Amino acid sequence: TKDIPVANFIMHEIHCRRNIEVCRYCSESIPKSEMKNHIESEHVQVTCKCGMKTEKRLLKDHEASACPLRPALCQYCDIQLAISKLQDHEIYCGARTERCGGCGRNVMVKELKEHPRVCG
């Protein structure tokens, strides 16, 4: 919003009513000539690959922080998989064993970071 000199206010109001609309979804003031494009680029419903429906403008945030199919890295093997499968994978992956070069014992991968403190 801008300050309008009193002398110009009526002309400004007429201009706005004729040319500007308030978006019914986000309450932004949009030129009437751009409203259709605004709605199609911001508010149209789209479906994520996970099946969730959302407004187009919110899709990137959903894909980055909420989508169960967003990629995540296993902390043990650095393989990339869907975050919804990460927990089951890490339980299996962390239970694998590797031989310690220091003591020769087989150590579970999930314990390798702590193992040097107790390594014989």
Order of alpha helices (4+ residues) and beta strands (2+ residues): alpha-beta-beta-alpha-beta-beta-alpha-beta-beta-alpha-beta-beta-alpha
